[in-house]
Amino acid sequence: MNKLAAALVALAALSAVPANAQVVKREQGQLVMENVPVTPPDVREALRRYQNARSAGFMDWLADGSMLVSTRFGQTGQVHRVTTPGGQRTQITFFDEPVAGAQGVPGQPGRYMFTRDVGGAEYFQGYLAGLTGPDVAFTEPNTRNAGFVFSKDGQRLAWSRVTPGSGDYDIMLMDVANPATRKVALEGTGALSPIAFSPDGTQLLLGRRLSVQSSKRFLMNLATGQVSEIHPSKAEIAFDGGEFTPDGRAILMLSDEGSEVARLVSYDIASKRITPVADGGAWEIERFDLSDDGRTLAYAVNEDGRSKVVVRDLVTRRALPQPSLPVGVAGGLKFSPDGRRLAIGLNSATSPADIWVWDLAPATLTRWTYSEMGGLDPAAMVEPSLARFKSFDGREIPAWVYKPRTAGKAPVIISIHGGPEGQSRPTFSSTYQYYVNELGAAVIVPNVRGSTGYGKTFVSLDNGMKRRESVRDIGALLDWIATQPDLDAGRVVVTGGSYGGYMTLAAFADYNDRLAGAVDTVGISNWLTFLANTEGYRRDLRRAEYGDERLPAMRAYLEKDSPIAQTAQMKKPLFVIAGFNDPRVPWTEGQQIVEKVRANGGEVWWMMARDEGHGFRKKQNTDALREAETLFLKKVFETR
């Protein structure tokens, strides 16, 4: 039985529910829906402006000093080129599927590479292209490819590749001028990836991720194939990134060794000594870049969710003028090939992501892109406030709170991030702004224990058998909502995607009497089936976080903790969303929770996209999803 046939059989099984749990089915394009009403024209019109807002994400500089940006003018995000500040975004890729990433080829003006997949399956393929002419595929079909790194002269390209069912990435190497030279340079173990070529091209810096709290760094001699570990340690250290200094004698990278948060350090290759370079005090350095001449260093500090960008002269250590950026979150940070300009991708809560450039010599900040807001009034966008509430153990949990400007008690939407190694930050969300301005709802976005951005102790608080303690943070948030005079504790909906979907279902079970409903997007419903069916390249990393189901005690805990075992408590309306090609959380995780809740007589809405994966990326599908969410939220808020 092929995948589609199996899906049809499973969908048919959704009809096997009690007579009182009527199911109304319909299809719209690639969407399969059950119990989802047809959208009234007024709802679609109210959503239109919010759905048409665009953003511009920095991808890379080209060798000629122009830049590659990602934006959407049609159904999917594509690569565009911008040559001057405020200049036209010229589209240079044209695909039905979104382009996942792009990089300029060093020293080759107008040449770049990009990656894309099909239907959200995340088996990314690599392509070399110019501003005109055909693109050239250089990766092997039916493999997942990631971590693309060019040598400094642009002559060679390295990346990591994994085959279906495997958890071991190989390191690939290729001459850019001749894709036929592609070869396996190293048969890897685990989540191995190239990070940077040495300046002379003789060595390759590699990284292996074991968990959010543990990673390794290695140097590979490209002539001999010998691999040696950098700074081996029995203690868990989380490294991130890595760049060689121009003389090839040292490597800059982020490390949390001896600290709660990541700091920037330098590793001397000859002496094997690590020395500190920069830190953000109590906050982590989240990203950095070094100019090609090695003189100028830029890094961003994650200060309680917002970014602070710092520029330093690495050679003289003298103070440099600093860019005075709008308040927001840095989504990109990279020097131009000549080292004179620094591109900064910036996203704020009240305007879409755009790109700014800091010119070092005149010390001027220039906005390069101006993303359209779809007709929305910028002055009407709501800036969230940062609140903190105490959880069951006295620990303070941070949350971003968006409140409507209307009078009276507002219904509440709790939105829980995925990961769990992630952090909700005050970036632009047209969905949140729609909820606040059009539905009159408050949106609360918590960073429960296990979130990143608050140190390695905080991120470890939900590991293994402590998983349910993060759900108790949602219970504490419900207590806090009940104390707020402008929030309606009787009309609260919990939502979340991926791991946030698990959190949604778990909270929906534990606090069902205090919730009006729940929206689960690509969420985990059964830990055991999830770990069995998630793609092989993810399984060991997920076991490090959630627990190893092969151990009897952990298996028993995971079985008990799974929301599928608690469906008897789920008596309020539930909306479940899935992507048929999802490699991370298979769509069957949604299907089985729908089936079980309906078997208990519960009301469930269901939406599955045949052409999507781990979340919806095509505009026609996200439009339909937002419309359906609106109808669901209106129904549960109005019936309470």
Sequence and secondary structure as in RCSB ss.txt:
>XXXX:A:sequence
MNKLAAALVALAALSAVPANAQVVKREQGQLVMENVPVTPPDVREALRRYQNARSAGFMDWLADGSMLVSTRFGQ
TGQVHRVTTPGGQRTQITFFDEPVAGAQGVPGQPGRYMFTRDVGGAEYFQGYLAGLTGPDVAFTEPNTRNAGFVF
SKDGQRLAWSRVTPGSGDYDIMLMDVANPATRKVALEGTGALSPIAFSPDGTQLLLGRRLSVQSSKRFLMNLATG
QVSEIHPSKAEIAFDGGEFTPDGRAILMLSDEGSEVARLVSYDIASKRITPVADGGAWEIERFDLSDDGRTLAYA
VNEDGRSKVVVRDLVTRRALPQPSLPVGVAGGLKFSPDGRRLAIGLNSATSPADIWVWDLAPATLTRWTYSEMGG
LDPAAMVEPSLARFKSFDGREIPAWVYKPRTAGKAPVIISIHGGPEGQSRPTFSSTYQYYVNELGAAVIVPNVRG
STGYGKTFVSLDNGMKRRESVRDIGALLDWIATQPDLDAGRVVVTGGSYGGYMTLAAFADYNDRLAGAVDTVGIS
NWLTFLANTEGYRRDLRRAEYGDERLPAMRAYLEKDSPIAQTAQMKKPLFVIAGFNDPRVPWTEGQQIVEKVRAN
GGEVWWMMARDEGHGFRKKQNTDALREAETLFLKKVFETR
>XXXX:A:secstr
  HHHHHHHHHHHTT S TTS   EEEETTEEEES     HHHHHHHHHHHT    EEEEE TTS EEEEE SSS
S EEEEE STT   EE    SS EEEEEE TT TT EEEEE STT    EEEEE SSS  EE S TTSEEEEEEE
 TTSSEEEEEEE TT    EEEEEETTEEEEEEEEE   SEEEEEEE TTSSEEEEEEEEETTEEEEEEEETTT 
 EEEES  SS   EEEEEE TTSSEEEEEE TTSSS EEEEEETTTTEEEEEE BTTBEEEEEEE TTS EEEEE
EEETTEEEEEEEETTT  B       SSEEEEEEE TTSSEEEEEEEETTEEEEEEEEETTTTEEEE      TT
  GGG    EEEEEE TTS EEEEEEE  SSSS EEEEEEE SSSS    S   HHHHHHHHHS  EEEEE  TT
 SSS HHHHTTTSGGGHHHHHHHHHHHHHHHHT TTEEEEEEEEEEETHHHHHHHHHHHHTGGG SEEEEES  S
 HHHHHHHS HHHHHHHHHHH  TTSHHHHHHHHHHSGGGGGGG  S EEEEEETT SSS THHHHHHHHHHHHT
T  EEEEEETT  SS  SHHHHHHHHHHHHHHHHHHHHT 
